[in-house]
Amino acid sequence: MNIAAMVNYKSSQKLHPLSLLAQAKSRQVSGRLRVSSNSSVWSIYLDQGELIYASYSVDRFERLDRHLRQLSRQIPSLVSAVRVQVRLLFENAPEMRSRIDPDYRAVCWLIEQQYLTPDQAATLIEDLAKEVIESFLLVQEGSYELIEKDKFDEFPIFHQLDLRPLVEFCQERLRQSRSARPSLPLPGKRPELKDVVNPATPTVSGTTALVEPASVTSETPAPNAAMKVKLPTESEKLKAHYTIVCIDDSPTVLQAINSFLDDKSFAIVMVNDPVRALMQVVRSKPDLILLDVEMPNLDGYELCSLLRRHPTFKSTPIIMVTGNTGFIDRAKAKLVGASGYLTKPFTQSELLKIVFKHLSC
């Protein structure tokens, strides 16, 4: 495999990731090595044969968020609101002329905004690289190209990693994995989604057996309470006229809203984690959002403000749902860009009235 030929995009062929990395190291390559296999893409950023950053297209922001959460234990500035803002700014952002991967741009932004020091970023980049290179070493077939460094408008370098010990570390970890699990799945292949028990998983109204209460209260169930939900099928999505995301830390309230909106016109997405809610909202692109005010880690006002900063959700109706009825609370909701205010407890009629009011607008 000739590293000099990597400047041209290749058709699918048998690949030897270890050989590619060894040649990149020995020939002191500078640029972005881009490898595609089974609709997955690996990007290895290099400068004089040293690794600058490594990115993998599958679950890239879940991976970044997971590592940022780990770092937040030592870095007070990495609060949940900052991590949510990172996803809003970069997860669905169009690829820029620089051709830098969005998670790489996100890390650059964290450094520029001084949420991370260069030393802290180095730790993050190394931890991410270990995970990405480990998956890259499993690639057996695909295509590749080298985009040379001078083709980039910018090529930020915050940390350089020696490829040799990094690859040796990943090889050892793979050997340990193989001894524990004889067969490893090929990268890019995802398990088929089945019915799951997960309160943060979307569900279409009418697909679950739910108890409909007379009215919704602020009652919060036991911490370990979970809802059995089902992922919407493509046919169900097509039949639904409107997608509504309900964000509340109480599964009881979510179940009640789902029952109240039990109509074929609605596809209901229920989320009980305010931090992970942003990921689901971005993916779902809902027609309307029902947002609880009082939630742990990230309250509804802050979440609403973050959503309004995202170009996709500047005009999406956001209804604040809360037990507070004071003038200050309503003023605060208006200040962060909320479209309406629904007070608990509310009846099915009250919920439908405000939902159709804002959907018709």
N, C-alpha and C positions, 0 to 999 in steps of 0.2 A: 504494500500500500504506500504510494508515493505522496509524501506530505506536500510536495510542490504542486501536485495536481488538485489540491484541495480548494484552490481558488475557484474552481468550476463546480457547479452543482452536479451531483452524480445521481444516476437512477438507482433504484433499490438493488442492493447487492449484499453479500455476506460481509459482516463487519467484524473487526477485531478492536474493540475499544482500548484495550491495553496497549496495542501497537500504535494506535493513533496518538495516545497520550505520551508514549515513549518518544515518538518522533517529534511531537510538538516540543517536548522538553529538550531533546538533543539538538534540534535545529533552531532553538530559541525563537519560536514563532510568536508573533504579536498580532492579536486580532480576536475575532469571535469564531470559534469552532462550533458550527451548528449541525446537529445530528438529528435526523427524523426517523422514527420507527413506530409503526402501528398508530399513526396519528399523534404520537407523543414527540416532543421536541426537547432536546438537551442543548443548552448554550454554555460553552466553556470559554470564559474570557481570559485571555493570556497576554502577558507582556514579557518579551524576551524569554519565553518558555516558563515563566512563573504564573501561577494561577491568581487571577484578580477576583473573580466571582464565578459561581456556577449556579445555573438555573435549570429547573425542570418544569415543563408546562403543566403536568398533572398536579392538581391541588397546590399550586405554587403559593397562593396566599394563605391557605390553611397552614402550610408548612411555616411560612414566615411568621404568621400570627402565633403559632405554637412556640416558636423560638423566642419571640418577643415577650410572650407571657412568662417564659422561664427567666428571661433577663430582668423582667419587671420586679422580681423579688429583690434584686440588688440595685435596680435603677428606679428611684421613686418617680422620675419624670415620665416613665412609660406607663401612664395610667390607661385605663380601658378606653377613655375618650380619644386618646392619641392613636391607639391601635385601630380603633374604628375609623378614624379620619384617614388613616393610611389606606385602608381598603376602599373607602369612598373615592379618594383621589386617584388611585392607581389601578384597582382591580379591573375595571372595565374601560380604562382610558385607551384611546386609539394609539397605535404604535407611532412613535415620533420619528422624525427624519433621522435621528441619531441611531435608530435601530436597537437601542438599549432595551432589554427586557423590563417589563413593568415592575417586577419585584426588585430589580437592581436600582431602578429609578426611585423606588420607595425607600430603599436603604440610603441612597444619596440624599433624599429629602430629609430623612430623620437626622442625618449628620448636619445638613445645612441649617435646619431649624434648631440645632443644638439639643435635641432629645437624646442623641448618642454622641459620645466623644469618639475620636478616631480609634482609641484602644478598645472601647466597648464594641464599636462596629467591627473591629478585627475579630473579636470573639464570635460575634454573630455570623460573619462571613465564613469563618472556619467551620463552625458547627453546621451551617447550611451546606457548605461544600462537601463535607463528609457524607451527608445524607444523599446529595445529588449524585456525586461520583459513584457511590455504592450502587445506586440504581443504574447508572450509565454502564458500569462494568458488566451488567447482565444482558445488554443489547447484543443480539445475534445477527440481525439483518436490518438494513435501512439505507438511507442516503445521507450524504454529508457535504458540507461546503465550508470554506474558510473565508470570512469577510475580513479583509486586512484592516489593521488599526487606522490607517490613514483615510479609510472610507467613512469613518465616524466623525460627526460634528463634535462629539465630546466622548471622552473615554476616561471617566473618573477612576482614579486609583487611590484606594484608601489603605490597602493591605496586600502584600504579596505572600503567596504560599508556595513552598517548595512542593512540586508535584510528586516527587518520589516517595517521601514518607507518608504523604496524604493517601496515595494510591495503595501503599503497603498496608496502611491502617484499614482501609476499606476492604482490601482482599482478606485480611485476617478476620474482619467482622463477618464477611460473607461465608468464610470457612466455618466459623462458629455457628452461623445460621443454618448452614447445610447439615451440620452434624446434629443440630437440634430438630430441624425440619428437612427431611430428605428431598422434598420437591419444592422449589421456589417458583412462584408465578412469574411469567414473563412480564417485563415492564410494559405499561400501556394497556394491559388487560385489566378490566375492572369487574368485580363480582356483580352478578345480576341483582338488582334491587328487589327485595321481597318485602312483605309486610313486616314492619318493625315496631318495636315499643320504644318511642323516643318523643318526648313532648316538643322537641324543636323541629320535628319533621312535618312537612306540609301535608294537608289532607283536603280532599274535596268534600264539601258538605253533602251529607247523605250516604257516605260510604262507611261510616262508623256508627255503632250503636251508642247513642248518647242520651242522657237523662235531661229532659227539658224542665228547668225550674220555673216557678211563676215569675220571678224577677231576678236580676243579677245583683249580687251584693259584693262587698269587698272581702269576703271570707277567703282565707288562704289555707289550702290543704296541707297535710303533712309534707315535709321536705322531700320525702322519697316517692311522693305520688307521681304516677306517670299515666299518660293517655295512650291507649292502643289506637294507632292511626294507620292510614293506608295512603300510599303515594298516589296522586292523581294519574290516571291513564291519559294517553294522548286524546282519545275520543272524548273523555270527560272534559278535558281542557278546551276542546273545540266547541263543545256544547255550551259551556259557560260563557255568558256575555261579559261578565266582570270578574276580575281577580281582586280579592280583598285580603290584605295581610292584617292579622290581629296579633298585637304584641302585648303580652301581659304575663307577669311572673306567676299568676295563679291559674293552674290547669282548670279549676272549677269555673272561673270566668270564661276562659277560652272555650270550654265545652258548651257553656250556656250560649255564648255568642254564635258558635257553630250551629247550635240547635235553632236559635232564633232566625238565622239566615239560611235555613234549610230550604233552599230553592234552587232549581236547575240553572237559574240565571247567574248564580254565584259560584266561583271556585275559591274556597276559603283556605288560606295558609295560616296555620297557627304556630306561634313562636313564643316560648316562655323564657328565653335568655336575651336580655337587651343588647349585650355585646355581640352575640352571634346573629341577632336580628338583622343587622345591617347587611350581612352576607346574603341572607334570604331575600331581603327587600330588593337588593341590587339584581339578584337572579330573577325574581318573580316579576319585577316591573309592574306593580299592582296599579289598579285604577283608583283605589282608595286604601288608606291605612287607618286602623283603629289602634290608638297608642295609649297604654296605661301611663299615668303620671308617676306614681310612686313605685319604683322598682329598684332593686339593689344594684350597686356598681355604677349604673348609668341611668339617671332618671329620664322620664319622658320628655321634659323640656329640653334637656341637653341633646337627646336623640333627635328630636324634631329639628333643632337648630342645625345639627350635622346633616340631616337629610336635605334641608333647604339649601345647603351649600353645594349639593350635588346637582349638576345641570339637568339630570333626568327627572329629579323630584321637585323642581322649583314650583310647579303648578299642580302637583298631585295632591288631592284633598287629604289632609291629615286631621283626624278627629281625636282630641284628647279625651280620655276616659278616666274619671276620677271621682272619689267620694268628697272632694273639697268643693265647696260652693261659694267661696269668698270672692269678692271683687278683685283682690290682688292676684288670686290664682288665674282668673279669667284674663286679666291684663297681661300676666306673664305668658299665658298661652298665645295671646295675640302678638306679643313682642317677638316670640321665637318663630312666628309664621304659621301657627295652627289655623286650620280652616274653620274648625268648630269645636264645641265643648259638650260632652255628654256626661251627665252626673249619675253616679251609682247611688242607690239601685235604680235600674231602668227596666221598662217593660219591652216586650217584643215590638209593640207598636211604636214606642219612642225610638228604638234602635232603627227600625225600618224607615221611619220618617226622616231621620237625619242622614241615613245612608243614601236614600233615593234623592233627597234634596241636593246633596253634593255631587252625586253621580250625574244627575240631570244637568248640572252646571258645566 
